[in-house]
């Protein structure tokens, strides 16, 4: 279950006078940007797009793993705050300003400063172990903690913990800094995404799970049913404790895109968010190599139950869904489907058509090695044409970019080419 990236900061945030001046100046720049016609128009287009009333394809760039290289190369991205929470807030504002100034995309700044509530949980009774690489960005290896079925008895359902006092202290400290410039919101769980296979493989090991699906299917079902029930209980606790938040706004949705809508989805909303008023998503990229039937049996049967109570849902990450589109389209309230670089666009676009947002993720490898603008243009043009031919309500999202080889201008160039090709279509 996704938790705020900042829930582990236990101290009340503090800033020096100089840090406060820096944050307020950044806030003024962001406030000016938020009041611009460009932001208003992009927001309007996103609301139409997410309602399946697209006026034009939408375009996003998320540097993700490459941000460290962009930060190292740009003074505008250098943070001044030492407090972990304020550092994160400062970094996010700097990234929003940088993206708007450099990328010719539809990226949007969040209209307010989000302060995460101090939410955590008691854990699952066991914790994943990894053998880490000696390389700075090297791959890590599974070190399974579930060696046999009896080890499942070590697991327990997590219980949600909320430190209300710390939440209020966080809010008061941040609000004092940004008061009069940007609105500050104390937020709980806004992004809801289920990753059952990622959870299970981290405990059992990827090779072991793939073998178990054939050799020990009952063991695998027992484990996944337990994880699904635990995630269901977590969500129900968030809901009963008033910790869910409306996310029909700039909240990141699924594995790309956002939740912008003209009004709250689902039935009429009260003061507190419920599952019936929210977006949620799931994915099982670990199963890209298995058949549609096995994907349905060992993942979708559990994911669909978790997603059913939500107003709008999304599915997918890096898995190849070319031969699984019909299964994904059967997910309750499906609205956004991730079409990874490994998915065949020409075959999947006619299947999805106008039934959900076709969230296409072009290959990020074009940003490494020989940066070839014409090759990029040809690749984008070909796949955009396939989307248009099938009438898809589609978005183009560059992400999973783990390096740009210290050439940050490649993001600028890629976004310009993509914008030209989208405008051309």
C-alpha positions as CSV (number, residue, x, y, z in Angstrom):
1,X,0.0,0.0,0.0
2,X,1.3,3.4,-0.9
3,X,2.0,5.7,2.0
4,X,3.2,9.3,1.7
5,X,6.9,9.6,1.1
6,X,7.2,11.9,4.1
7,X,5.4,9.9,6.8
8,X,8.8,8.8,8.4
9,X,9.7,12.4,9.4
10,X,8.9,12.5,13.0
11,X,10.2,16.0,14.1
12,X,8.3,19.3,13.7
13,X,9.8,21.0,10.7
14,X,12.0,24.1,11.3
15,X,13.6,26.6,9.0
16,X,16.2,29.3,9.4
17,X,15.4,32.9,8.5
18,X,17.3,32.5,5.2
19,X,15.6,29.2,4.4
20,X,12.2,30.8,5.1
21,X,13.0,33.7,2.7
22,X,14.0,31.1,0.0
23,X,10.8,29.2,0.4
24,X,8.6,32.3,0.3
25,X,10.3,33.5,-2.8
26,X,9.8,30.1,-4.5
27,X,6.2,30.2,-3.4
28,X,5.7,33.6,-5.0
29,X,7.1,32.3,-8.3
30,X,4.8,29.3,-8.1
31,X,1.8,31.4,-7.2
32,X,2.4,33.6,-10.3
33,X,2.7,30.5,-12.4
34,X,-0.6,29.1,-11.0
35,X,-2.4,32.3,-12.0
36,X,-1.2,32.1,-15.6
37,X,-3.4,31.4,-18.6
38,X,-1.2,28.4,-19.5
39,X,-1.9,26.6,-16.3
40,X,-5.6,27.4,-16.5
41,X,-5.8,26.0,-20.1
42,X,-3.8,22.8,-19.2
43,X,-6.0,22.2,-16.2
44,X,-9.2,22.6,-18.4
45,X,-7.8,20.1,-21.0
46,X,-6.8,17.6,-18.3
47,X,-10.4,17.6,-16.9
48,X,-11.8,17.0,-20.4
49,X,-9.2,14.3,-21.1
50,X,-9.8,12.4,-17.9
51,X,-13.6,12.5,-18.5
52,X,-12.9,10.8,-21.9
53,X,-13.8,14.0,-23.7
54,X,-10.4,14.7,-25.1
55,X,-9.8,17.8,-27.2
56,X,-6.2,16.9,-27.9
57,X,-3.7,14.2,-26.7
58,X,-1.9,15.1,-23.5
59,X,1.8,15.1,-22.9
60,X,3.9,14.6,-19.8
61,X,7.5,14.2,-18.9
62,X,8.7,12.7,-15.6
63,X,12.5,12.6,-15.3
64,X,12.3,10.3,-12.3
65,X,15.7,8.7,-11.9
66,X,17.3,11.4,-14.0
67,X,16.3,14.2,-11.6
68,X,19.6,13.7,-9.7
69,X,21.5,14.5,-12.9
70,X,19.3,17.5,-13.7
71,X,19.7,18.8,-10.1
72,X,23.5,18.5,-10.3
73,X,23.5,20.5,-13.5
74,X,21.2,23.3,-12.6
75,X,21.5,26.0,-9.9
76,X,17.7,26.5,-10.1
77,X,17.2,23.0,-8.7
78,X,19.7,23.3,-5.8
79,X,17.8,23.2,-2.4
80,X,18.7,25.3,0.6
81,X,16.5,23.7,3.3
82,X,18.1,21.2,5.7
83,X,14.9,20.0,7.4
84,X,13.8,16.8,5.6
85,X,10.1,17.8,5.1
86,X,10.9,21.3,4.0
87,X,13.7,20.1,1.8
88,X,11.2,17.8,0.0
89,X,8.6,20.6,-0.3
90,X,11.3,23.0,-1.7
91,X,12.6,20.3,-4.1
92,X,9.1,19.7,-5.4
93,X,8.4,23.4,-6.0
94,X,11.8,23.7,-7.8
95,X,11.0,20.7,-10.0
96,X,7.6,22.1,-10.9
97,X,9.1,25.4,-11.9
98,X,11.9,23.7,-13.9
99,X,9.5,21.4,-15.7
100,X,7.2,24.4,-16.7
101,X,10.2,26.4,-17.9
102,X,12.0,23.6,-19.8
103,X,9.5,21.0,-21.0
104,X,7.0,21.8,-23.7
105,X,4.4,19.5,-22.1
106,X,1.2,19.5,-20.1
107,X,2.9,19.0,-16.7
108,X,1.1,21.1,-14.0
109,X,2.2,22.5,-10.6
110,X,0.1,21.4,-7.6
111,X,-2.2,24.3,-6.6
112,X,-1.2,24.1,-3.0
113,X,1.5,22.9,-0.6
114,X,0.7,19.4,0.6
115,X,1.8,18.5,4.1
116,X,1.5,14.8,4.7
117,X,-0.3,13.5,7.8
118,X,1.9,11.4,10.1
119,X,0.4,8.1,9.0
120,X,2.1,4.7,9.3
121,X,1.2,1.1,10.1
122,X,2.4,-1.7,12.3
123,X,3.8,-3.8,9.3
124,X,3.1,-7.3,8.0
125,X,5.1,-9.2,10.6
126,X,8.0,-9.9,8.1
127,X,10.1,-7.5,6.2
128,X,11.7,-7.9,2.7
129,X,15.5,-8.4,2.6
130,X,17.7,-7.6,-0.3
131,X,21.3,-8.2,-1.4
132,X,22.4,-4.8,-2.5
133,X,24.7,-4.0,-5.4
134,X,28.1,-2.4,-4.8
135,X,27.3,-0.1,-7.7
136,X,25.6,3.2,-6.9
137,X,22.6,2.5,-9.2
138,X,23.1,-1.3,-9.5
139,X,20.4,-3.9,-9.3
140,X,19.5,-5.5,-6.0
141,X,18.8,-9.2,-5.6
142,X,15.9,-10.9,-3.8
143,X,16.8,-12.5,-0.4
144,X,13.6,-14.4,0.3
145,X,12.2,-14.3,3.8
146,X,9.3,-16.7,3.0
147,X,11.1,-20.0,2.3
148,X,8.1,-22.4,2.7
149,X,4.4,-22.2,3.2
150,X,4.6,-22.5,7.0
151,X,6.4,-19.1,7.0
152,X,3.1,-17.4,6.1
153,X,2.2,-18.0,9.7
154,X,4.7,-15.3,10.7
155,X,2.7,-12.7,8.8
156,X,0.0,-10.4,10.3
157,X,-2.4,-7.8,9.1
158,X,-1.1,-4.2,9.5
159,X,-2.9,-1.7,11.8
160,X,-2.9,1.9,10.8
161,X,-1.4,4.5,13.1
162,X,-1.9,8.2,12.9
163,X,-0.1,10.7,15.1
164,X,-2.6,13.6,15.0
165,X,-0.5,15.9,17.1
166,X,2.5,15.6,14.8
167,X,0.3,16.1,11.8
168,X,-1.0,19.4,13.3
169,X,2.5,20.5,14.2
170,X,3.7,19.9,10.7
171,X,0.8,21.8,9.2
172,X,1.2,24.8,11.6
173,X,5.0,25.0,10.9
174,X,4.6,24.9,7.1
175,X,1.5,27.1,7.0
176,X,3.4,29.8,8.9
177,X,6.1,29.8,6.2
178,X,3.8,30.0,3.2
179,X,0.9,32.0,4.8
180,X,-0.4,34.7,2.5
181,X,1.3,33.3,-0.6
182,X,0.2,29.7,-1.2
183,X,-2.5,27.6,0.4
184,X,-1.3,24.8,2.6
185,X,-3.2,21.5,2.9
186,X,-2.8,18.7,5.5
187,X,-3.3,15.6,3.4
188,X,-3.7,11.9,4.1
189,X,-3.8,9.1,1.6
190,X,-4.4,10.6,-1.9
191,X,-2.6,8.2,-4.2
192,X,-4.0,4.7,-3.9
193,X,-2.3,1.9,-5.8
194,X,-2.1,-1.8,-5.1
195,X,1.0,-3.8,-5.8
196,X,0.3,-7.3,-4.6
197,X,2.8,-9.1,-6.8
198,X,5.5,-6.6,-5.9
199,X,4.8,-7.3,-2.3
200,X,4.8,-11.0,-2.6
201,X,7.9,-11.3,-4.8
202,X,9.8,-9.1,-2.4
203,X,9.1,-11.6,0.3
204,X,9.2,-14.9,-1.7
205,X,11.6,-14.0,-4.6
206,X,10.6,-13.5,-8.2
207,X,11.8,-16.8,-9.6
208,X,10.3,-18.7,-6.7
209,X,6.9,-17.0,-7.3
210,X,6.9,-17.8,-11.0
211,X,7.7,-21.5,-10.2
212,X,5.1,-21.6,-7.4
213,X,2.4,-20.6,-9.8
214,X,2.9,-23.9,-11.5
215,X,4.2,-26.2,-8.8
216,X,2.5,-24.7,-5.7
217,X,-0.6,-22.8,-6.9
218,X,-2.5,-23.3,-3.6
219,X,0.5,-21.8,-1.7
220,X,0.5,-18.8,-4.0
221,X,-3.2,-18.3,-3.7
222,X,-3.0,-18.4,0.0
223,X,-0.3,-15.8,0.1
224,X,-2.0,-13.4,-2.4
225,X,-5.4,-13.8,-0.7
226,X,-3.7,-12.8,2.6
227,X,-2.0,-9.8,1.0
228,X,-5.3,-8.7,-0.7
229,X,-7.2,-9.0,2.6
230,X,-4.5,-7.0,4.4
231,X,-4.6,-4.2,1.8
232,X,-8.4,-4.2,1.9
233,X,-8.2,-3.8,5.7
234,X,-5.7,-1.0,5.4
235,X,-8.0,0.9,3.0
236,X,-11.0,0.4,5.2
237,X,-9.0,1.7,8.2
238,X,-8.0,4.8,6.3
239,X,-11.6,5.3,5.3
240,X,-13.0,4.9,8.8
241,X,-10.3,7.1,10.3
242,X,-11.0,9.9,7.8
243,X,-7.5,9.6,6.3
244,X,-8.5,9.2,2.7
245,X,-8.3,12.4,0.5
246,X,-10.2,13.4,-2.6
247,X,-7.8,12.9,-5.6
248,X,-9.7,14.3,-8.6
249,X,-6.9,17.0,-8.8
250,X,-3.2,17.0,-9.6
251,X,-2.6,13.8,-7.7
252,X,-0.4,11.4,-9.6
253,X,-2.6,8.6,-10.8
254,X,-1.7,5.0,-11.7
255,X,1.7,4.9,-13.2
256,X,1.4,8.2,-15.0
257,X,-1.2,10.9,-15.6
258,X,-3.2,12.7,-12.9
259,X,-6.7,12.7,-11.5
260,X,-8.0,16.1,-12.7
261,X,-11.8,16.1,-13.1
262,X,-14.4,18.9,-13.2
263,X,-16.2,17.4,-10.1
264,X,-15.7,14.6,-7.6
265,X,-16.4,11.2,-9.2
266,X,-18.9,8.7,-8.0
267,X,-21.9,9.6,-5.8
268,X,-22.2,13.0,-4.2
269,X,-19.3,13.5,-1.9
270,X,-19.5,14.6,1.8
271,X,-16.8,16.3,3.8
272,X,-14.7,13.2,4.0
273,X,-13.4,11.2,1.0
274,X,-14.6,7.6,0.5
275,X,-13.5,5.0,-1.8
276,X,-16.6,5.6,-3.9
277,X,-15.3,9.1,-4.6
278,X,-11.7,8.3,-5.5
279,X,-9.3,7.1,-8.2
280,X,-7.3,4.0,-7.5
281,X,-5.0,1.6,-9.5
282,X,-3.2,-1.6,-9.5
283,X,-0.4,-3.4,-11.5
284,X,1.4,-6.7,-11.8
285,X,4.5,-6.0,-13.9
286,X,6.2,-9.1,-12.5
287,X,3.7,-11.2,-14.5
288,X,4.6,-9.8,-17.9
289,X,6.0,-13.2,-18.9
290,X,3.0,-15.3,-17.9
291,X,-0.1,-16.1,-20.0
292,X,-3.3,-14.1,-19.8
293,X,-5.0,-17.0,-18.0
294,X,-2.3,-17.1,-15.3
295,X,-2.3,-13.3,-15.0
296,X,-6.0,-13.4,-14.5
297,X,-5.9,-16.2,-12.0
298,X,-3.0,-15.0,-9.8
299,X,-3.3,-11.2,-10.0
300,X,-6.5,-9.8,-11.5
301,X,-8.9,-11.9,-9.4
302,X,-7.5,-10.2,-6.3
303,X,-6.9,-6.8,-7.8
304,X,-10.4,-6.5,-9.2
305,X,-11.9,-7.0,-5.7
306,X,-9.7,-4.3,-4.3
307,X,-10.5,-1.9,-7.1
308,X,-14.3,-2.5,-7.3
309,X,-15.3,0.0,-4.5
310,X,-13.5,2.9,-6.1
311,X,-15.1,5.4,-8.5
312,X,-12.4,5.3,-11.2
313,X,-9.5,2.9,-11.7
314,X,-6.3,2.5,-13.6
315,X,-4.2,-0.5,-14.4
316,X,-0.7,-1.4,-15.5
317,X,2.9,-0.4,-15.3
318,X,5.8,-1.9,-17.2
319,X,4.0,-5.2,-18.1
320,X,3.1,-6.0,-21.7
321,X,-0.6,-6.0,-22.0
322,X,-0.8,-6.6,-25.8
323,X,-2.6,-10.0,-25.3
324,X,-4.3,-9.0,-22.0
325,X,-6.3,-5.9,-23.0
326,X,-9.6,-7.7,-22.8
327,X,-8.8,-8.7,-19.2
328,X,-7.8,-5.2,-18.2
329,X,-10.9,-3.7,-19.8
330,X,-13.0,-6.0,-17.5
331,X,-11.6,-4.3,-14.4
332,X,-14.4,-2.4,-12.6
333,X,-14.6,1.3,-13.5
334,X,-11.4,1.2,-15.6
335,X,-10.5,4.7,-16.8
336,X,-6.7,4.6,-17.4
337,X,-4.6,1.8,-18.9
338,X,-0.8,1.9,-18.9
339,X,0.6,1.0,-22.3
340,X,4.3,0.3,-21.6
341,X,7.1,0.4,-24.2
342,X,6.9,-3.4,-24.3
343,X,3.2,-3.3,-25.5
344,X,2.4,-3.4,-29.2
345,X,0.6,-0.1,-29.8
346,X,-0.8,-1.1,-33.2
347,X,-2.4,-4.2,-31.7
348,X,-3.5,-2.8,-28.4
349,X,-4.9,0.6,-29.6
350,X,-7.9,-1.0,-31.5
351,X,-8.7,-3.2,-28.5
352,X,-8.8,-0.2,-26.0
353,X,-10.2,2.4,-28.4
354,X,-12.3,4.9,-26.6
355,X,-13.2,2.7,-23.6
356,X,-10.4,4.1,-21.4
357,X,-7.4,6.5,-21.5
358,X,-4.7,4.9,-23.6
359,X,-1.7,5.9,-21.4
360,X,1.2,5.3,-23.8
361,X,4.7,5.3,-22.3
362,X,7.3,5.7,-25.1
363,X,10.7,3.9,-24.6
364,X,12.9,6.0,-22.4
365,X,16.1,4.5,-23.9
366,X,16.0,7.1,-26.6
367,X,17.5,9.5,-24.0
368,X,20.7,7.4,-23.7
369,X,23.4,6.6,-26.2
370,X,23.2,8.3,-29.5
371,X,20.4,10.9,-29.1
372,X,18.8,10.8,-32.6
373,X,16.0,13.3,-33.1
374,X,14.9,11.9,-36.4
375,X,14.6,8.4,-35.0
376,X,12.6,9.7,-32.0
377,X,10.4,11.7,-34.3
378,X,9.7,8.7,-36.6
379,X,9.0,6.4,-33.6
380,X,6.6,8.9,-32.0
381,X,4.9,9.7,-35.3
382,X,4.2,6.0,-36.1
383,X,2.7,5.2,-32.7
384,X,0.7,8.4,-32.4
385,X,-0.8,7.6,-35.8
386,X,-1.9,4.2,-34.5
387,X,-3.6,5.8,-31.6
388,X,-5.4,8.3,-33.8
389,X,-6.4,5.6,-36.2
390,X,-8.2,3.8,-33.4
391,X,-9.8,6.9,-32.0
392,X,-8.0,6.5,-28.7
393,X,-8.3,9.0,-25.9
394,X,-4.5,8.9,-25.4
395,X,-1.7,10.5,-23.5
396,X,2.0,10.3,-24.1
397,X,4.1,10.0,-21.0
398,X,7.9,9.8,-20.9
399,X,9.0,8.2,-17.6
400,X,11.3,5.5,-16.2
401,X,14.2,7.6,-17.3
402,X,17.0,6.4,-15.0
403,X,19.7,8.5,-16.7
404,X,20.1,11.1,-19.5
405,X,23.9,10.6,-19.4
406,X,24.2,14.0,-17.7
407,X,22.6,15.7,-20.7
408,X,19.5,17.4,-19.2
409,X,18.8,19.2,-22.5
410,X,17.7,15.9,-23.9
411,X,14.5,16.2,-22.0
412,X,13.9,19.6,-23.5
413,X,14.5,18.3,-27.0
414,X,12.5,15.2,-26.6
415,X,9.5,17.1,-25.2
416,X,9.7,19.6,-28.1
417,X,9.7,16.8,-30.7
418,X,6.8,15.1,-29.0
419,X,4.8,18.3,-28.8
420,X,5.4,18.9,-32.5
421,X,4.2,15.4,-33.4
422,X,1.1,15.7,-31.2
423,X,0.3,19.0,-32.7
424,X,0.9,17.6,-36.2
425,X,-1.7,14.8,-35.6
